[in-house]
């Protein structure tokens, strides 16, 4: 018998942990349905997705039945909560964000182990090749926003429940993750067979085509249907503002603290740009929607945004934040955190384990550019 068949490799250990977690969560949900499923998994993780997929203000657990805000007694989600029902609203909470951080890190480790198993020298080239997939994820999320707008306009949507849950955060991260991994493996196979000269280039082309088709679909909607607009000036303002700020921060660090960028180089600039997109988009569509003539209203779905805005309004005199808004500190925080992350990835850190370093950097960019590009495109298409 081959003893090597029973060797517990890191990859097998990851799969074993994944399987054990699924069994444990499933078993606990069955054994302690109210405490584990209803009051934890459903309330903080699945319920918000379910409500978002139905474009509802909230989802409400009423015994074994799930109701949506706007139907019957559930018209007021707050009243349902006061009546002791379990209420889940679209968006994130501190509990869900902590959970998603743990899950995200676990899957990044899985990606690293997969790349190691495939013997892929994952470096800057693959980082750049995966960049279009992050824009694709944001555009795909806006396609779901367009389906919500279609429902409100009385038009049959392209995707409805349960299919549309694949395009709603955070599930969309796994959707895009699966597509990107499939494209990566396919690109490697094509390169091995000599069909393409570079797996990295093939991967980048696949991602660019995916983003181009999705963005093109949104543009077609914007010029052909009434429930979707097309406001190119919004794209120009957000992309232009984010580019100027990201490059400004990068250039200043190059001049006065070049050691910050020494490890990442232009990859660090992309990290800054991704989070600048998120910050600028949030500021403009939260505080300047009327000035930009946006037909949508926006409220922060992430606790961090809401906390920063509340602190700003509490600290600054009313006249100041009423004049310039309360979301702008979020942009400063995003740039500051992004710069700090770039600083952590110094030359020694990256040289010690370049594969894992760039996998982490892909995750860092995705966390900023995913929601940032969604907010930007949502505003640009008025949905």
C-alpha positions as CSV (number, residue, x, y, z in Angstrom):
1,X,0.0,0.0,0.0
2,X,1.3,3.5,-0.9
3,X,1.9,5.4,2.4
4,X,2.1,8.6,0.3
5,X,-1.6,8.4,-0.4
6,X,-2.3,9.1,3.2
7,X,0.1,12.0,3.6
8,X,-1.8,15.1,4.9
9,X,-0.6,17.8,2.6
10,X,-1.5,21.5,3.2
11,X,-4.0,21.3,0.4
12,X,-5.7,18.3,1.8
13,X,-5.8,19.9,5.2
14,X,-7.5,22.9,3.8
15,X,-10.1,20.7,2.1
16,X,-10.6,18.8,5.3
17,X,-11.1,22.0,7.3
18,X,-13.6,23.2,4.6
19,X,-15.6,20.0,4.8
20,X,-15.5,19.9,8.6
21,X,-16.8,23.5,8.7
22,X,-19.7,22.7,6.3
23,X,-20.7,19.6,8.4
24,X,-20.4,21.5,11.7
25,X,-22.5,24.5,10.5
26,X,-25.0,22.2,8.9
27,X,-25.3,20.0,11.9
28,X,-25.6,22.9,14.3
29,X,-28.2,24.6,12.1
30,X,-30.3,21.4,12.3
31,X,-29.8,20.7,16.0
32,X,-30.1,24.3,17.2
33,X,-32.2,25.9,14.4
34,X,-33.4,29.0,16.3
35,X,-30.0,29.9,17.8
36,X,-27.6,29.0,15.0
37,X,-29.7,29.3,11.8
38,X,-32.4,31.9,12.5
39,X,-30.5,34.2,14.9
40,X,-27.1,34.0,13.4
41,X,-26.6,32.6,9.9
42,X,-30.0,33.8,8.6
43,X,-30.1,37.1,10.4
44,X,-26.6,38.2,9.6
45,X,-25.7,36.3,6.4
46,X,-28.5,34.9,4.3
47,X,-31.4,37.2,5.3
48,X,-29.7,40.3,4.0
49,X,-29.0,38.6,0.7
50,X,-32.6,37.4,0.5
51,X,-34.0,40.9,1.2
52,X,-31.6,42.4,-1.4
53,X,-32.5,39.8,-4.0
54,X,-36.2,40.8,-3.6
55,X,-35.3,44.6,-3.5
56,X,-37.0,44.7,-0.1
57,X,-36.4,47.0,2.9
58,X,-35.9,43.9,5.0
59,X,-36.6,40.2,5.4
60,X,-38.5,39.0,8.4
61,X,-38.7,35.6,10.1
62,X,-42.2,34.9,11.3
63,X,-42.1,31.4,12.6
64,X,-41.3,29.1,9.7
65,X,-42.3,31.8,7.2
66,X,-40.1,34.5,5.6
67,X,-41.8,37.8,4.9
68,X,-40.5,40.9,3.1
69,X,-40.7,44.5,4.2
70,X,-43.7,46.1,2.5
71,X,-46.1,43.1,2.8
72,X,-48.8,43.1,5.5
73,X,-47.6,43.9,9.1
74,X,-44.0,43.9,7.8
75,X,-44.5,47.2,6.0
76,X,-42.5,48.8,8.8
77,X,-39.4,46.7,9.6
78,X,-38.9,48.5,12.9
79,X,-42.3,47.4,14.1
80,X,-41.6,43.8,13.2
81,X,-38.4,44.0,15.2
82,X,-40.2,45.5,18.2
83,X,-42.7,42.6,17.9
84,X,-39.8,40.2,18.5
85,X,-39.4,38.9,14.9
86,X,-35.9,38.3,13.5
87,X,-35.3,41.1,11.0
88,X,-32.5,41.2,8.4
89,X,-31.8,44.3,6.3
90,X,-29.8,44.5,3.1
91,X,-26.2,45.5,3.7
92,X,-23.6,44.6,6.3
93,X,-23.2,44.6,10.0
94,X,-20.1,44.3,12.2
95,X,-20.9,40.6,12.7
96,X,-21.3,39.8,9.0
97,X,-18.2,41.8,8.0
98,X,-16.1,40.0,10.6
99,X,-17.4,36.7,9.3
100,X,-16.7,37.6,5.7
101,X,-13.1,38.7,6.6
102,X,-12.5,35.3,8.2
103,X,-14.0,33.5,5.2
104,X,-12.2,35.7,2.7
105,X,-8.8,35.0,4.4
106,X,-9.6,31.3,4.5
107,X,-10.3,31.2,0.7
108,X,-7.2,33.3,-0.1
109,X,-5.1,30.6,1.7
110,X,-6.9,28.1,-0.5
111,X,-6.0,30.0,-3.6
112,X,-2.4,30.2,-2.5
113,X,-2.3,26.4,-1.9
114,X,-4.0,25.9,-5.3
115,X,-1.4,28.0,-7.1
116,X,1.4,26.2,-5.2
117,X,0.0,22.9,-6.3
118,X,-0.2,24.0,-9.9
119,X,3.3,25.4,-9.6
120,X,2.3,28.8,-10.8
121,X,4.8,31.5,-10.1
122,X,2.2,34.1,-9.2
123,X,3.7,37.5,-9.4
124,X,3.1,41.0,-10.8
125,X,2.0,39.7,-14.2
126,X,-0.8,37.6,-12.8
127,X,-1.8,40.5,-10.5
128,X,-2.2,42.8,-13.5
129,X,-4.0,40.0,-15.4
130,X,-6.6,39.6,-12.6
131,X,-7.3,43.4,-12.4
132,X,-10.0,43.4,-15.1
133,X,-11.9,40.7,-13.1
134,X,-12.3,43.1,-10.2
135,X,-13.9,45.7,-12.5
136,X,-16.0,42.9,-14.0
137,X,-17.3,42.0,-10.5
138,X,-18.4,45.6,-9.9
139,X,-20.2,45.8,-13.3
140,X,-21.9,42.4,-12.7
141,X,-23.2,43.7,-9.4
142,X,-24.7,46.7,-11.2
143,X,-26.5,44.3,-13.6
144,X,-28.4,43.0,-10.6
145,X,-29.1,46.7,-9.6
146,X,-30.6,47.1,-13.1
147,X,-32.9,44.1,-12.6
148,X,-34.2,45.8,-9.4
149,X,-34.8,48.9,-11.4
150,X,-36.6,46.8,-14.0
151,X,-38.9,45.3,-11.4
152,X,-39.7,48.8,-10.0
153,X,-40.6,49.9,-13.6
154,X,-42.8,47.0,-14.1
155,X,-40.5,45.3,-16.6
156,X,-39.6,41.6,-16.6
157,X,-36.0,41.4,-15.2
158,X,-33.2,39.4,-16.9
159,X,-32.5,37.6,-13.6
160,X,-34.8,37.0,-10.7
161,X,-34.7,35.1,-7.4
162,X,-32.9,32.8,-6.8
163,X,-30.5,33.3,-9.8
164,X,-29.9,37.0,-8.9
165,X,-28.4,36.0,-5.5
166,X,-25.3,35.0,-7.4
167,X,-24.8,38.7,-8.3
168,X,-25.4,40.1,-4.8
169,X,-22.7,40.9,-2.2
170,X,-21.1,38.9,-0.7
171,X,-22.0,35.9,-2.9
172,X,-20.9,37.8,-6.0
173,X,-17.3,37.6,-4.6
174,X,-17.5,33.8,-4.8
175,X,-19.1,34.0,-8.3
176,X,-16.3,36.2,-9.7
177,X,-13.8,34.1,-7.7
178,X,-15.0,30.9,-9.4
179,X,-15.0,32.5,-12.9
180,X,-11.5,33.9,-12.3
181,X,-10.1,30.6,-11.1
182,X,-11.7,28.8,-14.1
183,X,-10.1,31.4,-16.4
184,X,-6.7,31.0,-14.7
185,X,-6.7,27.2,-15.0
186,X,-7.9,27.4,-18.6
187,X,-5.2,29.9,-19.4
188,X,-2.6,27.7,-17.9
189,X,-3.8,24.7,-20.0
190,X,-3.9,26.8,-23.2
191,X,-0.3,27.9,-22.5
192,X,0.9,24.4,-21.7
193,X,-0.5,23.2,-25.1
194,X,1.1,26.1,-26.9
195,X,-2.2,27.6,-28.0
196,X,-1.3,30.9,-26.4
197,X,2.1,32.3,-25.8
198,X,1.4,33.6,-22.3
199,X,-1.0,32.4,-19.6
200,X,-1.0,35.8,-18.0
201,X,-1.9,37.6,-21.2
202,X,-4.7,35.1,-21.9
203,X,-6.1,35.5,-18.4
204,X,-6.0,39.3,-18.8
205,X,-7.8,39.1,-22.1
206,X,-10.5,36.9,-20.7
207,X,-11.1,39.3,-17.8
208,X,-11.1,42.3,-20.1
209,X,-13.7,40.7,-22.4
210,X,-15.9,39.7,-19.4
211,X,-15.8,43.3,-18.1
212,X,-16.2,44.8,-21.6
213,X,-19.3,42.7,-22.4
214,X,-20.9,43.4,-19.0
215,X,-20.2,47.1,-19.2
216,X,-21.4,47.2,-22.8
217,X,-24.6,45.6,-21.7
218,X,-25.2,48.3,-19.2
219,X,-24.5,51.0,-21.8
220,X,-27.0,49.4,-24.1
221,X,-29.6,49.5,-21.3
222,X,-28.7,53.1,-20.5
223,X,-29.5,54.2,-24.0
224,X,-32.4,52.0,-24.8
225,X,-34.6,51.6,-21.7
226,X,-36.2,54.3,-19.4
227,X,-35.4,52.7,-16.1
228,X,-31.6,52.9,-16.6
229,X,-29.8,56.2,-17.4
230,X,-26.3,56.8,-18.8
231,X,-24.4,59.6,-17.1
232,X,-20.8,59.5,-18.5
233,X,-19.8,62.7,-16.6
234,X,-20.1,60.7,-13.4
235,X,-17.6,58.2,-14.6
236,X,-15.2,60.9,-15.6
237,X,-15.5,62.7,-12.3
238,X,-15.0,59.6,-10.1
239,X,-12.3,58.1,-12.2
240,X,-10.5,61.4,-12.7
241,X,-10.8,62.3,-9.0
242,X,-9.6,58.9,-7.8
243,X,-6.7,58.8,-10.3
244,X,-5.5,62.3,-9.3
245,X,-5.7,61.5,-5.5
246,X,-4.1,58.0,-5.8
247,X,-1.3,59.3,-8.0
248,X,-0.8,62.3,-5.8
249,X,-0.3,60.1,-2.7
250,X,1.9,57.8,-4.6
251,X,4.1,60.6,-6.0
252,X,4.4,62.2,-2.6
253,X,5.6,59.0,-1.0
254,X,8.0,58.4,-3.9
255,X,9.5,61.9,-3.2
256,X,9.5,62.0,0.6
257,X,9.2,58.3,1.7
258,X,10.2,56.1,-1.2
259,X,10.7,53.1,1.1
260,X,6.9,52.8,1.3
261,X,6.6,51.9,-2.4
262,X,9.9,50.0,-2.6
263,X,8.3,46.6,-2.4
264,X,5.2,47.0,-4.5
265,X,6.1,49.6,-7.1
266,X,3.2,50.3,-9.5
267,X,1.2,47.6,-7.8
268,X,1.0,49.9,-4.8
269,X,-0.4,52.6,-7.1
270,X,-3.2,50.2,-8.1
271,X,-3.9,49.5,-4.5
272,X,-4.3,53.2,-3.8
273,X,-6.4,53.7,-6.9
274,X,-8.8,50.9,-6.1
275,X,-9.5,52.3,-2.6
276,X,-9.6,55.9,-4.0
277,X,-12.4,54.8,-6.4
278,X,-14.3,53.4,-3.4
279,X,-13.7,56.6,-1.4
280,X,-14.5,59.1,-4.1
281,X,-17.6,57.2,-5.3
282,X,-18.9,57.1,-1.7
283,X,-18.4,60.8,-1.1
284,X,-19.9,61.9,-4.4
285,X,-23.0,59.8,-4.3
286,X,-23.6,60.2,-0.6
287,X,-23.1,64.0,-0.3
288,X,-23.2,65.4,-3.8
289,X,-25.9,63.4,-5.6
290,X,-28.1,66.4,-6.1
291,X,-25.2,68.5,-7.5
292,X,-24.4,65.7,-9.9
293,X,-28.1,65.4,-10.8
294,X,-28.1,61.7,-9.9
295,X,-31.6,60.1,-10.0
296,X,-30.7,57.8,-7.1
297,X,-30.2,58.2,-3.3
298,X,-27.5,56.3,-1.5
299,X,-27.0,55.3,2.1
300,X,-24.0,53.5,3.4
301,X,-24.3,49.7,3.7
302,X,-21.0,49.2,5.5
303,X,-20.8,49.9,9.2
304,X,-17.4,51.7,8.7
305,X,-19.0,54.3,6.4
306,X,-21.9,54.9,8.7
307,X,-19.7,55.2,11.8
308,X,-17.3,57.7,10.1
309,X,-20.2,59.8,8.9
310,X,-21.9,59.8,12.3
311,X,-18.6,60.8,14.0
312,X,-18.1,63.6,11.4
313,X,-21.5,65.0,12.0
314,X,-21.1,64.8,15.8
315,X,-17.7,66.5,15.8
316,X,-18.0,69.2,13.2
317,X,-20.3,72.2,13.5
318,X,-23.6,71.6,11.7
319,X,-22.9,74.4,9.2
320,X,-19.7,72.8,8.0
321,X,-20.8,69.3,7.3
322,X,-24.1,70.6,5.8
323,X,-21.9,72.5,3.3
324,X,-19.3,69.9,2.5
325,X,-20.9,66.7,3.6
326,X,-20.0,64.1,6.1
327,X,-18.6,61.3,3.9
328,X,-15.3,62.9,2.9
329,X,-13.3,61.5,5.9
330,X,-14.1,58.0,4.6
331,X,-12.0,58.8,1.5
332,X,-9.1,60.0,3.8
333,X,-9.4,56.8,5.8
334,X,-9.4,54.6,2.7
335,X,-6.3,56.3,1.3
336,X,-4.5,56.1,4.7
337,X,-5.3,52.4,5.2
338,X,-4.3,51.6,1.6
339,X,-1.0,53.4,2.0
340,X,-0.4,51.6,5.3
341,X,-1.0,48.2,3.6
342,X,1.4,49.1,0.7
343,X,4.0,50.0,3.4
344,X,3.6,46.5,5.0
345,X,4.4,44.8,1.7
346,X,8.1,45.9,1.7
347,X,10.8,44.2,-0.4
348,X,11.7,41.8,2.4
349,X,8.1,40.6,2.8
350,X,7.5,40.1,-0.9
351,X,10.8,38.4,-1.6
352,X,10.3,36.0,1.2
353,X,7.0,34.7,-0.3
354,X,6.1,36.5,-3.5
355,X,3.2,34.1,-4.4
356,X,1.3,34.6,-1.2
357,X,2.2,38.4,-1.2
358,X,0.5,39.0,-4.5
359,X,-2.5,36.7,-3.6
360,X,-3.0,39.0,-0.6
361,X,-2.6,42.1,-2.7
362,X,-5.3,40.8,-5.1
363,X,-7.6,40.4,-2.1
364,X,-6.8,44.0,-0.9
365,X,-7.6,45.5,-4.3
366,X,-10.8,43.4,-4.6
367,X,-12.1,44.6,-1.3
368,X,-11.7,48.3,-2.5
369,X,-12.4,48.0,-6.2
370,X,-15.3,45.6,-5.9
371,X,-17.7,47.8,-4.0
372,X,-16.1,51.0,-5.3
373,X,-16.7,50.1,-9.0
374,X,-20.2,49.0,-8.1
375,X,-21.0,52.4,-6.5
376,X,-19.4,54.2,-9.4
377,X,-21.2,52.3,-12.1
378,X,-24.5,52.4,-10.2
379,X,-24.3,56.2,-10.1
380,X,-23.2,56.4,-13.7
381,X,-26.2,54.4,-14.8
382,X,-28.6,56.1,-12.4
383,X,-29.8,52.9,-10.6
